[in-house]
Amino acid sequence: MTFRTSLPIRFGHEDHARIVYFPRFLHFFHCAFEDFFAGNGIPYRESLETDQVGWPAVHVDVDFQSPLRFGDTFDVDVWVAELGTKSAKFAYRGRCEGRAVATAEITVACIAMDTFRAQPIPPKYRALFEAHREPPTD
């Protein structure tokens, strides 16, 4: 199953060319990552503070297809493309009114927040990730 969230594009997201400045897409994909957790009943803060499990990005791959502008809505599909013992690769497909905008694959490591060392993905999160392995069908 794929998770979907929508993010409004604000005036401050644009650069001088009046399109979204490319580094903002990493922020948008991270917002979608946080929404993925919250939308599945686990606020991201709970992972970090209560469960003491962090998810730092360790590899990023982004492709851009078309621009976004102030007033657009960025619809982002999120799914888990690969699931390892101590890491997961999240895939993102961003669209605006059905138009392809940007895609990304972001690998996150599972770390213990008290030591910042890699650890196996806890069962709670493994189950969440397993439930979202399917890419979008549309």
N, C-alpha and C positions, 0 to 999 in steps of 0.2 A: 504494500500500500504506500502511496505517495502522500506526503504532507504538503499542504499549500498554504501560503500566507501572502498578504498583500501589503505593500509599503508605499506610502505617499511620497512623491518626489517634491521636495520643497525648494524654495528660491535659493537657499544657501547651498544646495547640492550642486548647483551649476558653476561652471567656470566662465571665463571671459567669452568663450565661443557660444555660450548659452546652451550647453549640453552638460550632462552629469560628468564631472571630473572622474577619470577612470579609477583612482584609488578608492573612491566612495563605494564602488561595487564590492570591495572586500568587506566594508562595513555593512552594506546591505545583506550580504550573504551571512555575516555573523548575526545580524538581527534575525534573519530567517532561522538560523541555527538555534538561537534562544527561543524563538516562537515555537520551533519544533518541540523542544522540551516542554514548555508551558502548555502548548496545545495538546500534549499527551499526559497532562496531570503532574508533571514534575517541573516546578519553576526552576530555572537555571541556577538561581541563588541556592536552592535546596541542594543541588548537586555539589556546588562549591563549598557551602558553609556547613550544612547538616551532614551530608554524606562524605564530605572532604575528598571529592573526586573532581579533578580538573581535566579539561580537554583542550590543551594548547594546540594550535595549528603547527604542523611540522613540514607540510608541503602544500603548495598552492599552484593550481593550473587554471587559468581563466582565458576564455575566448569571447570576443566581442563581435556582435553581429549588426547592431543598429543603436542609435543614440536614444537616451532618455532626456526629457526636458521637464522643467518646472510645470507642475499640474498633472503630470502623468501618474499612473499607478503601476508599480512594478510588482507583478505577480510572480512569485517564486515557488517552484516545486522543489521539494527536498526529499531525498531518499538515501539509503545507505548502499553504496555501490560495492564496497568490500568490507568484510569484517574479520579482523585478525584477533589474536589473543590479547594484545595490548594497544591496538589501534583500530581505527575505522576510517574509511574513505567516504565522505559525504559528497553526493552529487547535487548540483543545483542547476535548475533551468529557469531562467528569468525571461518573462514575456511582458509585453504591454499591448493590450487590446488584441491579443492573439499573435502579435509580431514578435519574432525571436529577437532578444536584446543581448543576452549574455549567458554563458554557461560556465560552470566551474566544477572542479573537483578539489576538495580540500581534505587532506589527511590530518586527523587529530590523534594525538597520543592520549592514552589514559594515564593520569598521574595521581599520586597521593599528594594532596595539598599541603600536608605537613612536611614532606621531604622533597617534593618536586621530582620524584623518581617515578619511572614507569612502573605500572602495576597491571595485572590482568583486569580486564573489564568486568566489573561486578555483575552478578546475575540479573539484577534489576535493570541495568542499562543494556546488557546483552539482549534481554528479552524485548526491550523497547526497540533496539536497533534491528533485531531479527524481524520484527513486525513491519518494518518499513524498508524492505529490501527490493521491492518492485518499483521500477521506473514508471513514469506516467505513460498512459496508453494513448492519449490524444495528441 
